[in-house]
Amino acid sequence: MQHTEFHSGVLSEVSAYLSIKGKSMCDEERECVLSVGEMSIKAAVEFDNRCGHFIGDVTLPEHSGVTTHALVFMLVGFQHAGSKL
């Protein structure tokens, strides 16, 4: 994961990694919760010098325009190394 580039939009590399990782986990390790968060953001299109392109447009398939909200999905496991619930 340390070599994964994180940009706005759907992160297909992360989905592929989770699929591979999930296959090597036992049932208890796969128990998790999907947390979803949304917030309003300032609508703007700006040039990002770090990645060398413009950011701020909607990145959802079949949608267009300038982004006004950010949506985050976070997958959180119940089991942690060295501890049990």
C-alpha positions as CSV (number, residue, x, y, z in Angstrom):
1,M,0.0,0.0,0.0
2,Q,2.9,2.4,0.6
3,H,3.5,2.7,-3.2
4,T,-0.2,3.4,-4.0
5,E,-1.0,6.8,-5.3
6,F,-4.0,8.3,-3.7
7,H,-6.0,10.7,-5.9
8,S,-9.6,11.9,-5.8
9,G,-12.1,9.5,-7.3
10,V,-12.7,5.8,-7.0
11,L,-9.5,4.1,-5.9
12,S,-9.5,0.8,-7.9
13,E,-6.0,-0.1,-6.7
14,V,-7.3,-0.1,-3.1
15,S,-10.3,-2.3,-4.0
16,A,-8.0,-4.8,-5.7
17,Y,-5.7,-4.8,-2.6
18,L,-8.7,-5.4,-0.3
19,S,-9.8,-8.3,-2.4
20,I,-6.4,-9.9,-2.3
21,K,-5.9,-9.2,1.4
22,G,-9.4,-10.5,2.3
23,K,-8.7,-13.9,0.7
24,S,-5.9,-14.5,3.2
25,M,-8.0,-13.6,6.2
26,C,-10.0,-15.8,8.5
27,D,-13.7,-15.1,9.1
28,E,-13.0,-13.2,12.4
29,E,-10.5,-11.0,10.7
30,R,-13.0,-10.1,7.9
31,E,-15.5,-8.8,10.4
32,C,-15.7,-5.0,9.8
33,V,-17.9,-2.0,9.5
34,L,-18.2,0.3,6.5
35,S,-18.4,3.9,7.6
36,V,-19.5,6.6,5.2
37,G,-19.0,10.3,5.7
38,E,-19.9,13.4,3.6
39,M,-19.1,17.1,3.9
40,S,-19.7,20.2,1.9
41,I,-16.5,21.7,0.3
42,K,-15.8,25.0,-1.5
43,A,-16.5,24.5,-5.2
44,A,-13.3,25.2,-7.1
45,V,-11.1,23.8,-9.8
46,E,-7.4,24.3,-9.1
47,F,-4.1,23.1,-10.5
48,D,-2.3,20.7,-8.2
49,N,1.5,21.1,-8.6
50,R,2.1,17.8,-6.7
51,C,0.3,15.6,-9.3
52,G,0.5,18.0,-12.3
53,H,-3.2,18.3,-13.2
54,F,-6.4,20.1,-12.3
55,I,-8.5,18.9,-9.4
56,G,-12.0,19.9,-8.4
57,D,-14.2,18.2,-11.0
58,V,-16.7,15.5,-10.1
59,T,-15.1,12.1,-10.3
60,L,-18.1,9.8,-10.1
61,P,-18.9,7.9,-13.3
62,E,-21.6,9.5,-15.5
63,H,-21.5,12.8,-13.5
64,S,-19.9,16.1,-14.4
65,G,-19.4,19.6,-13.0
66,V,-17.4,21.1,-10.2
67,T,-17.4,19.2,-6.9
68,T,-19.4,20.6,-4.0
69,H,-19.3,17.6,-1.6
70,A,-16.7,15.1,-0.5
71,L,-17.7,11.5,0.2
72,V,-15.4,9.1,2.1
73,F,-15.8,5.4,2.6
74,M,-13.8,3.8,5.4
75,L,-13.6,0.1,6.1
76,V,-12.7,-0.6,9.8
77,G,-11.9,-4.0,11.1
78,F,-13.1,-5.2,14.5
79,Q,-10.1,-7.3,15.3
80,H,-6.7,-5.7,15.9
81,A,-3.3,-7.5,16.2
82,G,-2.7,-8.5,19.8
83,S,-6.2,-7.8,21.1
84,K,-9.6,-9.4,21.1
85,L,-13.1,-7.9,21.4
